[in-house]
Amino acid sequence: MLTVDKTDGTFLYEQVVHLIAGQVENGALRPGDRLPSLRGLSRRLDISVPTVRQAYLELERQGRIEARPKSGYFVQASRQNRLVRGARVSGKPSTVKRQALIDRVYDHIHQTGLLPLGIANPGMAHPATRTLHRAMKRVMARTESRLLGYAPAYGDPGLCRQIAYRYLNQGGSVDPAEVLITNGGQEALTLALQSVARSGDVIAVESPAYYGGLELIESLGMLALEIDTCPVNGVSLSALSKALEEHDIRACLFSAAVSNPLGCVSSDEGRRNLVQLLESRDVPLIEDDVYGDLVFSGERPRPAQFYAQRGQVLTVGSFSKTVAPGYRIGWLLPGRHLGRARKLKRAISCSSGLLQQLTLREFINSGDYDRHLNRLRPKLQHNAERMIACIEQYFPAETAISRPCGGSVLWLELPGGVDSEVLFDRAIDIGISITPGRIFSPADRYRNYMRLSFGHPWSEAIESGLEALGRLVRELAVSGRTPAPVPARHGQNLNPRVS
Amino acid sequence: MLTVDKTDGTFLYEQVVHLIAGQVENGALRPGDRLPSLRGLSRRLDISVPTVRQAYLELERQGRIEARPKSGYFVQASRQNRLVRGARVSGKPSTVKRQALIDRVYDHIHQTGLLPLGIANPGMAHPATRTLHRAMKRVMARTESRLLGYAPAYGDPGLCRQIAYRYLNQGGSVDPAEVLITNGGQEALTLALQSVARSGDVIAVESPAYYGGLELIESLGMLALEIDTCPVNGVSLSALSKALEEHDIRACLFSAAVSNPLGCVSSDEGRRNLVQLLESRDVPLIEDDVYGDLVFSGERPRPAQFYAQRGQVLTVGSFSKTVAPGYRIGWLLPGRHLGRARKLKRAISCSSGLLQQLTLREFINSGDYDRHLNRLRPKLQHNAERMIACIEQYFPAETAISRPCGGSVLWLELPGGVDSEVLFDRAIDIGISITPGRIFSPADRYRNYMRLSFGHPWSEAIESGLEALGRLVRELAVSGRTPAPVPARHGQNLNPRVS
């Protein structure tokens, strides 16, 4: 129980510092936990608000807690772990062959009963189910008679206006008629890629890259070229510049704000330079901006779209990551490729779900969407810190971890001996899904990497799942260090799972 | 008022025949109207049921009325108009260039305030809004917590089972795991085409063909080859056989049951022979079966899928035409192309709307879907007959009309001088949308044809719209017969709209 002794002789604020520090040390308060508000603690301890503030400032100075704008004070993550490294990639454009692996991952991704650390579904960390359903019921009551009809092919104009208006809030001017509503962000990616490239073309991607983009490139018969990507600043412009000299790159497919799986946010300056580099060579940039609203700080980075001078940036957005993947509503700002993208949209799926579009429009219009985001972001940040703390505790010390600025995933580099596909199978056996690293590279990189999702309400089950996962990683790290198995021609195979 | 005179001396049944015939002649009863039930009329006229039955049998013999299973007796359409002719097409595979025209049609298709005779949306003839919304609310109450998440990539297993079960009722065995849920029938077409063909390949299509298929072929860079199609029996097997000899046809894209725009249903025998012909040459058949449940007789034709021996038939189905296009839920039975189709589905759109899938599953499961179809089919048939009667009355005598066996559209051949694209523009000016004929052909056929939709609750507005449309057609037929306008180089253009 929290108490202070006013007769103790030491400063009251020091007693508060001692109390809080003690609770962090004994684990009662854990990384990411929110501290009581100034007013709340002042009431509970019967001391003044300035005294509590002084204590919190001292704890912040000591690096034990941190202030977050409009959210209060939180226990700081320890940050003692190693930061995941950037990959040095070099090589030729390659055909992607990730579908078989993705098949295996998908077979389990929706399996109920598994601890779903493999699926990136940030909105689930703080589901908006009730408010969204209320919005849907209002829409149903108001517009019942026309809800079964086709939505306009390019999207409900009211929703397009709302989306354009949100960009205005970020300082960019978007014409609602240039917003194309799609069946989720994935269809927007499809339209974007098919608008600017065709079978056989080379598409530059980050390394590691979102596997949904890689699978799409594979499906469309295009080639992928990995570009060096820094886990803090994103795609390396010098590497990209070199690749543009050496290869006939038809388009780039990069994350706009928060990358998946790295979780990093490039600087506005970096994005401006990227657009200048690409537009000077007339190479389209497809920016995947589905995580932009989930930057923990709430300071949304400006999409590359805003720096475009020649209409060569195509921006993919979605409501799947923030609120409702089941709705399948995303959008594309196709820049100067609007005409082609519209025709493709009509041809491949006619239009998108009407009730979902009207519901999201109502949800945004009522202010519920922003309120939801304001609650979701701190939850995600909290979860990230909790998960990092668990990994520090349960995984081998050599494990390196990304420092996500937003979104819902961590990217881990495991000890060299660990094959994350073997880990994937073993984890499924004990009821946990993860995403193995190799799925994020068209070549065979990231064998000992994996992605973990923290987009779920935090629970004991997640903690004990991470503990169990840590044990598996340790086991595999040890067995991976043993001498190489006798070659198969000698009639033995020590590890049938990866044969 | 209906009365009979029992002291009249003539047979009572003859008086009833006279009464009904008189009402048809004076227009009180119109083609497609339902007659009172046997019991109802017997009560109203105070005569026996067998007497009424005898009268109805006589009226049926005279061709004035017709019996429909489980629905009762209906005033027969006059059938005096000319049946639309089948096209003789010959030529080479051609690139499709219909997108500009489709652009123009789409610009108006969702314009509110227009009489929407251009859009094929049969379910609107008898909207299931209330029952479907009740089903949705039950689903929302029951499964609220997981409704925002992703649906399984290949579809909700329960809905897949329901779809498979419905095929069982038609005598075909479909494994639920082979049903792939899509974003409407159009995405199913996309997956089917992309599963079996690629850019540059030749796809055989009907003539006339559904423009959504043509636009898709155009978007994917494929070529279309029109095959002679009979307005009664569908695709000509001899023409197809010849085309297969002469061209390297990669796949066929044909209607399964009710063709759009012809409205015809091929025979089961014809479909069996078609499948045999194609499978013997290992050419995949994509059958567009979205209208199968809307055959007026309720006798659903067996899809070509059931005759497939080698997995080379891909069947496209949808709930858009029967109940809710705004839901964007369709499906594909990809036959032996299942693996490729699944990967494509994941790559191009991840999954389909979850709430919509669960709602349709509930709607089918409750029996509401079948009850809805049983009410919708007679409405559509009634509308078809009404519309045919109006066209006979208001359009020039040379107009030829299709005899749809189901669905919601009529296909009209207008007098030779009428350019239906000019008619399209003029009709928009007076508040009516139609679909011009050229949109249904990759070549420039069907200039003087048009499609009209009867998938709306019948109304005075539709009748007066058809009257106005008939006037426009007459005007254009006359101006089309006048000598050709003076060539433009003489500084005149008598018809600026088509310059």
Interface residues (C-beta under 8 A of the other chain):
Chain A: Q99 I102 D103 Y106 I109 H110 I119 N121 G123 M124 P127 A128 T129 R130 L132 H133 M136 K137 M140 E144 S145 L147 L148 G149 Y150 A151 P152 A153 N183 G184 Q186 E187 T190 Q194 R198 S199 G212 E215 L216 E218 S219 L220 G221 S320 V323 A324 P325 G326 Y327 R328 K343 L344 R346 A347 I348 S349 C350 S351 S352 G353 L354 L355 Q356
Chain B: Q99 I102 D103 Y106 I109 H110 I119 N121 G123 M124 P127 A128 T129 R130 L132 H133 M136 K137 M140 E144 S145 L147 L148 G149 Y150 A151 P152 A153 N183 G184 Q186 E187 T190 Q194 R198 S199 G212 E215 L216 E218 S219 L220 G221 S320 V323 A324 P325 G326 Y327 R328 K343 L344 R346 A347 I348 S349 C350 S351 S352 G353 L354 L355 Q356
